[in-house]
Amino acid sequence: MKLINDKITVKTNPKELNDITQTTIKHVSNANIKEGLCSLYIQHTSASLVIQENADPAVLRDIESFFKRIVPEESSFYEHDTEGPDDMPAHIRSLLTNTSLSIPIENSKLVLGTWQAIYLYEHRGHAYERSIHLSIIGD
């Protein structure tokens, strides 16, 4: 059994799903694991990780539109605004999504569906440099 821990750093685009699939695939390929598990964990409270469709860009735009409706940025709704009016809504968006993902590895490849991609979802209104802890375990 082999365990590899690494870090992925991503410069995000504001309020956008940033595709990290190819970066993750490279880490899995370099690990030389035939069968196992890839775990991703984002070390932030205003961004998240999701698996979503990668074929039609309209899907990603619709997801952002949906979040704008269910988590408005109107500052009168929130007490916490120390880091700006987009901070508390970003925390709520993160709460509604995922901070970690686990993806099986079979035959040295991530088991992703045909139209699936791994995204770092930036919930803030500015670009940031985000850190993702990556653990790969297997044989």
Backbone as JSON, one array per atom type, in Angstrom:
{
  "sequence": "MKLINDKITVKTNPKELNDITQTTIKHVSNANIKEGLCSLYIQHTSASLVIQENADPAVLRDIESFFKRIVPEESSFYEHDTEGPDDMPAHIRSLLTNTSLSIPIENSKLVLGTWQAIYLYEHRGHAYERSIHLSIIGD",
  "N": [[0.85, -1.18, 0.0], [0.55, 2.16, -0.85], [1.0, 5.59, -0.03], [0.47, 8.85, -1.0], [0.93, 12.22, -0.45], [0.13, 15.47, -1.42], [0.09, 18.83, -2.77], [-2.11, 20.99, -4.45], [-2.07, 24.0, -6.1], [-4.15, 26.61, -7.02], [-4.89, 29.3, -9.09], [-7.61, 31.15, -9.0], [-10.57, 32.1, -10.89], [-12.87, 34.75, -10.34], [-15.93, 33.9, -8.7], [-16.46, 31.49, -10.14], [-16.46, 28.24, -11.65], [-13.62, 26.5, -11.59], [-11.77, 24.45, -13.57], [-10.09, 21.63, -12.5], [-9.44, 19.15, -13.33], [-7.5, 18.01, -15.18], [-5.09, 18.64, -13.91], [-5.38, 17.13, -11.57], [-5.53, 14.55, -12.68], [-2.89, 14.34, -13.67], [-1.43, 14.23, -11.27], [-2.38, 11.79, -10.25], [-1.5, 10.05, -12.25], [1.3, 10.36, -12.0], [1.62, 9.15, -9.56], [1.68, 6.43, -9.87], [-0.22, 4.44, -9.12], [-2.22, 1.64, -9.3], [-4.74, 0.63, -8.44], [-6.94, 2.29, -6.29], [-7.57, 5.2, -4.29], [-8.33, 8.61, -4.71], [-8.18, 11.48, -2.91], [-9.39, 14.71, -2.37], [-9.05, 17.8, -0.75], [-10.13, 20.95, 0.11], [-8.62, 23.77, 1.52], [-10.03, 25.97, 2.54], [-12.67, 28.3, 3.43], [-14.37, 29.67, 1.82], [-14.55, 28.72, -0.7], [-15.04, 25.83, -2.77], [-15.21, 22.28, -3.62], [-16.35, 20.5, -6.42], [-17.94, 17.97, -8.44], [-18.88, 18.04, -11.72], [-20.75, 18.53, -14.8], [-18.87, 18.73, -17.84], [-19.25, 19.23, -20.5], [-21.05, 21.11, -21.6], [-20.84, 24.5, -21.42], [-22.93, 26.09, -20.54], [-24.1, 24.8, -18.41], [-22.43, 25.34, -16.22], [-22.72, 28.11, -16.05], [-25.45, 28.22, -15.44], [-25.42, 27.02, -12.92], [-24.04, 28.94, -11.39], [-25.87, 31.06, -11.66], [-28.05, 29.96, -10.3], [-27.0, 29.81, -7.66], [-26.7, 32.54, -7.16], [-29.33, 33.28, -6.88], [-30.27, 31.75, -4.66], [-28.5, 32.37, -2.63], [-28.24, 35.34, -1.92], [-26.32, 38.38, -2.27], [-26.95, 40.6, -0.87], [-26.15, 42.84, 1.55], [-27.59, 43.46, 3.87], [-28.68, 41.14, 4.8], [-26.82, 39.73, 6.28], [-24.78, 39.44, 9.19], [-22.02, 39.07, 9.48], [-19.51, 40.72, 7.91], [-16.9, 41.42, 7.7], [-14.79, 40.91, 5.89], [-15.77, 41.93, 3.57], [-18.68, 42.39, 1.39], [-19.13, 40.08, -0.1], [-18.22, 37.97, 1.37], [-19.65, 36.52, 3.51], [-21.83, 35.38, 1.99], [-20.2, 33.72, 0.41], [-19.24, 31.89, 2.31], [-21.64, 30.57, 2.93], [-22.3, 29.43, 0.45], [-20.17, 27.65, 0.25], [-20.79, 25.98, 2.37], [-23.04, 24.71, 1.32], [-22.04, 23.12, -0.66], [-19.18, 21.14, -1.33], [-16.29, 20.41, 0.67], [-14.52, 18.45, 0.33], [-13.58, 15.7, -1.81], [-13.79, 12.33, -2.93], [-12.42, 10.1, -5.15], [-12.49, 7.13, -6.94], [-9.72, 5.12, -8.08], [-9.0, 3.23, -10.84], [-7.26, 0.86, -12.76], [-5.13, 2.63, -12.97], [-6.35, 5.08, -13.48], [-8.51, 7.89, -12.86], [-11.83, 7.3, -11.85], [-14.08, 8.65, -13.51], [-17.13, 9.87, -14.84], [-18.23, 10.09, -18.29], [-18.92, 12.78, -18.9], [-18.04, 14.13, -16.7], [-16.23, 16.43, -14.65], [-13.71, 17.76, -12.45], [-14.02, 20.4, -10.27], [-12.81, 23.42, -8.8], [-14.65, 25.52, -7.01], [-14.88, 28.82, -6.93], [-16.1, 31.06, -4.65], [-15.93, 33.71, -3.99], [-15.86, 37.22, -4.95], [-13.5, 37.94, -6.13], [-10.34, 37.08, -7.64], [-8.38, 34.44, -6.33], [-5.6, 32.72, -4.78], [-5.75, 29.43, -4.25], [-5.49, 26.56, -2.08], [-5.31, 23.07, -2.37], [-5.4, 20.06, -0.72], [-4.11, 16.99, -1.61], [-4.52, 13.55, -1.49], [-3.4, 10.38, -2.28], [-4.04, 7.02, -2.27], [-3.22, 3.6, -2.41], [-2.48, 0.62, -4.37]],
  "CA": [[0.0, 0.0, 0.0], [1.32, 3.38, -1.02], [0.28, 6.83, 0.28], [1.12, 10.06, -1.5], [0.27, 13.49, -0.09], [0.66, 16.56, -2.23], [-0.71, 20.05, -2.74], [-2.41, 21.64, -5.72], [-2.34, 25.43, -5.95], [-4.95, 27.08, -8.15], [-5.25, 30.71, -9.18], [-9.01, 31.06, -9.43], [-11.32, 33.21, -11.46], [-13.93, 35.07, -9.39], [-17.27, 33.31, -8.84], [-16.42, 30.61, -11.31], [-16.0, 26.86, -11.47], [-12.29, 26.4, -12.19], [-11.54, 23.04, -13.86], [-8.81, 21.1, -12.02], [-9.42, 17.73, -13.7], [-6.23, 17.6, -15.78], [-4.06, 18.71, -12.86], [-5.59, 15.97, -10.7], [-5.14, 13.37, -13.46], [-1.42, 14.3, -13.7], [-0.97, 13.76, -9.96], [-2.7, 10.36, -10.17], [-0.59, 9.37, -13.18], [2.64, 10.37, -11.4], [1.63, 8.33, -8.34], [1.85, 5.02, -10.24], [-1.16, 3.62, -8.36], [-3.11, 0.93, -10.22], [-6.07, 0.61, -7.82], [-6.89, 3.05, -5.05], [-8.51, 6.3, -4.05], [-7.79, 9.97, -4.73], [-8.95, 12.36, -2.04], [-9.07, 16.13, -2.51], [-9.61, 18.59, 0.35], [-9.8, 22.36, -0.03], [-8.28, 24.34, 2.82], [-10.63, 27.31, 2.58], [-14.09, 28.31, 3.81], [-15.16, 30.45, 0.86], [-14.43, 28.04, -1.99], [-15.41, 24.42, -2.57], [-14.9, 21.31, -4.68], [-17.54, 19.82, -6.95], [-17.86, 17.24, -9.7], [-20.0, 18.54, -12.51], [-20.64, 18.34, -16.25], [-17.85, 19.54, -18.52], [-19.51, 19.28, -21.94], [-21.8, 22.31, -22.0], [-20.54, 25.62, -20.51], [-24.17, 26.66, -20.0], [-24.35, 24.16, -17.11], [-21.68, 26.09, -15.2], [-23.38, 29.42, -15.91], [-26.71, 27.99, -14.74], [-25.11, 26.76, -11.5], [-23.75, 30.25, -10.77], [-27.16, 31.79, -11.6], [-28.82, 29.35, -9.22], [-26.45, 30.25, -6.38], [-27.01, 33.97, -6.99], [-30.72, 33.39, -6.42], [-30.52, 31.18, -3.33], [-27.59, 33.0, -1.66], [-28.04, 36.71, -2.38], [-25.22, 39.12, -1.65], [-27.46, 41.8, -0.2], [-25.45, 42.88, 2.83], [-28.49, 43.57, 5.02], [-29.04, 39.79, 5.24], [-25.75, 39.08, 7.02], [-24.07, 40.17, 10.23], [-20.58, 38.98, 9.2], [-19.11, 41.39, 6.67], [-15.56, 41.92, 7.97], [-13.94, 40.81, 4.7], [-16.48, 42.44, 2.41], [-20.05, 41.93, 1.23], [-19.22, 38.76, -0.73], [-17.61, 36.95, 2.22], [-20.63, 35.64, 4.14], [-22.45, 34.54, 0.97], [-19.24, 32.69, 0.0], [-19.25, 30.85, 3.34], [-22.88, 29.8, 2.79], [-22.15, 28.62, -0.76], [-19.26, 26.56, 0.59], [-21.56, 25.08, 3.23], [-24.0, 23.97, 0.5], [-21.34, 22.28, -1.63], [-18.27, 20.18, -0.69], [-14.9, 20.8, 0.9], [-13.68, 17.31, -0.04], [-14.07, 14.73, -2.78], [-13.05, 11.07, -3.04], [-12.65, 9.53, -6.48], [-11.76, 5.87, -7.09], [-8.72, 4.93, -9.14], [-9.0, 1.87, -11.4], [-6.35, 0.77, -13.9], [-4.3, 3.85, -12.92], [-7.11, 6.25, -13.94], [-9.65, 8.32, -12.07], [-13.11, 6.79, -12.33], [-14.99, 9.77, -13.74], [-18.07, 9.66, -15.93], [-17.89, 10.69, -19.58], [-19.08, 14.24, -18.9], [-17.69, 14.67, -15.38], [-14.96, 17.12, -14.41], [-13.5, 18.19, -11.07], [-13.92, 21.87, -10.26], [-12.69, 24.26, -7.62], [-15.68, 26.55, -7.18], [-14.55, 30.05, -6.21], [-17.34, 31.74, -4.27], [-15.69, 35.13, -3.75], [-15.92, 38.1, -6.11], [-12.14, 38.27, -6.57], [-9.47, 35.94, -7.89], [-7.55, 34.06, -5.19], [-4.77, 31.54, -4.91], [-6.34, 28.45, -3.34], [-4.72, 25.34, -1.86], [-6.06, 21.82, -2.25], [-4.59, 18.93, -0.26], [-4.4, 15.8, -2.4], [-4.0, 12.29, -0.96], [-3.63, 9.23, -3.15], [-3.7, 5.8, -1.55], [-3.52, 2.39, -3.18], [-1.39, -0.28, -4.79]],
  "C": [[0.89, 1.24, 0.0], [0.43, 4.58, -0.69], [1.11, 8.01, -0.22], [0.29, 11.25, -1.08], [0.94, 14.6, -0.89], [-0.28, 17.76, -2.12], [-0.89, 20.56, -4.16], [-2.72, 23.1, -5.4], [-3.04, 25.91, -7.21], [-5.18, 28.58, -8.03], [-6.64, 30.75, -9.8], [-9.46, 32.29, -10.2], [-12.48, 33.49, -10.52], [-15.26, 34.4, -9.74], [-17.39, 32.41, -10.05], [-15.99, 29.22, -10.9], [-14.73, 26.7, -12.28], [-11.94, 24.92, -12.34], [-10.15, 22.6, -13.41], [-8.65, 19.63, -12.38], [-8.05, 17.31, -14.21], [-5.08, 17.65, -14.77], [-4.16, 17.5, -11.94], [-5.17, 14.69, -11.41], [-3.61, 13.24, -13.51], [-0.86, 13.78, -12.38], [-1.22, 12.26, -9.81], [-1.75, 9.57, -11.06], [0.82, 9.27, -12.6], [2.75, 9.47, -10.18], [1.88, 6.86, -8.63], [1.03, 4.08, -9.36], [-2.1, 2.96, -9.36], [-4.55, 0.95, -9.71], [-5.99, 1.38, -6.52], [-7.94, 4.14, -4.99], [-7.74, 7.62, -4.07], [-8.73, 10.84, -3.91], [-8.45, 13.79, -2.21], [-9.77, 16.88, -1.38], [-9.17, 20.04, 0.19], [-9.66, 23.0, 1.34], [-8.8, 25.77, 2.95], [-12.11, 27.2, 2.94], [-14.96, 29.14, 2.88], [-14.94, 29.98, -0.57], [-14.74, 26.57, -1.72], [-14.98, 23.58, -3.75], [-16.18, 20.64, -5.12], [-17.15, 19.0, -8.18], [-19.1, 17.62, -10.48], [-19.73, 18.31, -13.99], [-19.6, 19.27, -16.86], [-18.13, 19.74, -20.0], [-20.16, 20.58, -22.4], [-21.53, 23.43, -21.01], [-21.78, 26.26, -19.91], [-24.5, 26.05, -18.64], [-23.67, 24.96, -16.0], [-22.28, 27.47, -14.98], [-24.7, 29.28, -15.15], [-26.49, 27.73, -13.25], [-24.84, 28.08, -10.79], [-25.02, 31.08, -10.66], [-28.03, 31.27, -10.47], [-28.32, 29.83, -7.86], [-26.7, 31.73, -6.13], [-28.43, 34.16, -6.46], [-30.91, 32.87, -5.0], [-29.62, 31.76, -2.24], [-27.3, 34.42, -2.14], [-26.9, 37.4, -1.63], [-25.68, 40.39, -0.96], [-26.95, 41.83, 1.23], [-26.37, 42.98, 4.04], [-28.92, 42.2, 5.55], [-28.05, 39.22, 6.25], [-25.12, 40.01, 8.06], [-22.57, 40.21, 9.92], [-20.27, 39.64, 7.86], [-17.69, 41.96, 6.77], [-14.68, 41.94, 6.72], [-14.65, 41.27, 3.43], [-17.84, 41.81, 2.23], [-20.19, 40.56, 0.57], [-18.73, 37.63, 0.17], [-18.63, 36.0, 2.84], [-21.39, 34.8, 3.11], [-21.51, 33.42, 0.49], [-19.17, 31.56, 1.02], [-20.49, 29.97, 3.2], [-22.81, 28.91, 1.55], [-21.25, 27.41, -0.49], [-19.96, 25.51, 1.45], [-22.5, 24.19, 2.42], [-23.35, 23.06, -0.53], [-20.41, 21.33, -0.88], [-16.9, 20.81, -0.43], [-13.96, 19.64, 0.58], [-14.39, 16.42, -1.05], [-13.2, 13.48, -2.7], [-13.43, 10.43, -4.36], [-11.84, 8.24, -6.59], [-10.74, 5.94, -8.23], [-8.79, 3.47, -9.56], [-8.12, 1.88, -12.64], [-5.56, 2.07, -14.09], [-5.0, 5.11, -13.42], [-8.22, 6.59, -12.97], [-10.93, 7.78, -12.69], [-14.09, 7.96, -12.38], [-15.9, 9.41, -14.91], [-17.65, 10.43, -17.17], [-17.92, 12.21, -19.54], [-18.69, 14.88, -17.57], [-16.32, 15.34, -15.39], [-14.92, 17.54, -12.95], [-13.26, 19.7, -11.1], [-13.64, 22.39, -8.85], [-13.66, 25.41, -7.87], [-15.32, 27.75, -6.3], [-15.84, 30.81, -5.93], [-17.17, 33.24, -4.02], [-15.7, 35.9, -5.06], [-14.57, 38.54, -6.63], [-11.39, 36.98, -6.86], [-8.6, 35.7, -6.65], [-6.61, 32.94, -5.59], [-5.23, 30.57, -3.84], [-5.47, 27.2, -3.26], [-5.66, 24.15, -1.68], [-5.07, 20.75, -1.81], [-5.05, 17.7, -1.03], [-3.75, 14.6, -1.73], [-4.38, 11.18, -1.92], [-3.15, 8.0, -2.4], [-4.07, 4.6, -2.42], [-2.28, 1.58, -3.49], [-1.11, -0.12, -6.27]]
}
